[in-house]
């Protein structure tokens, strides 16, 4: 989804203290997409002592930020 789109989640795990098995029936959550982007860089460093092995890898996770507008139970 792009910025400003309305999204509807139909697989809801819990509403008003009701826990689904696995999901709550007839429950929906409506949300609006605020932004999409990449998170801060995470550095993964692997090292084996006395072997001369060093490996440095960077990774940035994609994310979508949403604002919940309505919860329908």
C-alpha positions in Angstrom: 0.0 0.0 0.0 1.2 3.5 -0.6 1.0 6.6 1.6 -2.6 7.7 2.5 -4.2 4.3 1.5 -6.9 2.8 3.8 -6.1 -0.8 4.9 -8.4 -3.3 6.6 -7.0 -6.1 8.8 -9.5 -9.0 9.1 -7.3 -11.5 11.0 -7.5 -10.0 14.6 -6.1 -12.0 17.5 -7.7 -10.1 20.4 -10.5 -7.5 20.9 -11.9 -6.3 24.2 -10.3 -9.1 26.2 -11.8 -11.8 23.8 -9.0 -14.0 22.5 -9.6 -15.7 19.2 -8.9 -19.3 18.3 -6.9 -18.5 16.2 -8.7 -15.3 15.2 -11.7 -13.4 16.6 -14.8 -13.9 14.3 -16.4 -10.8 12.7 -13.6 -8.5 14.0 -11.9 -6.0 11.7 -9.3 -3.2 12.2 -9.2 -0.2 9.8 -5.9 1.7 9.4 -4.3 4.4 7.3 -0.8 4.2 5.9 1.4 7.0 7.2 4.8 6.2 5.8 6.9 3.5 4.2 10.6 3.3 4.5 13.7 1.6 5.9 14.7 1.3 9.5 18.1 2.1 10.9 21.0 0.0 9.7 21.8 -3.1 11.8 25.3 -4.4 11.6 25.9 -8.1 11.9 29.5 -9.0 12.8 30.7 -12.6 12.8 34.1 -13.5 14.2 35.9 -16.7 15.0 38.9 -16.3 17.3 42.3 -17.6 16.3 41.1 -18.4 12.7 41.4 -15.0 11.1 37.7 -15.1 10.2 35.8 -11.8 10.3 32.6 -11.0 8.4 30.7 -7.7 8.6 27.2 -7.4 7.0 24.7 -4.6 7.1 21.0 -4.9 6.9 18.1 -2.4 6.7 14.6 -3.7 7.3 11.6 -2.3 5.3 8.6 -1.1 7.3 5.2 0.4 6.9 3.9 2.8 9.6 0.1 2.7 10.0 -2.4 4.7 12.1 -5.3 2.7 13.5 -8.5 4.6 12.8 -11.3 2.1 13.8 -11.7 -1.2 15.6 -14.9 -3.1 14.7 -15.8 -6.0 16.9 
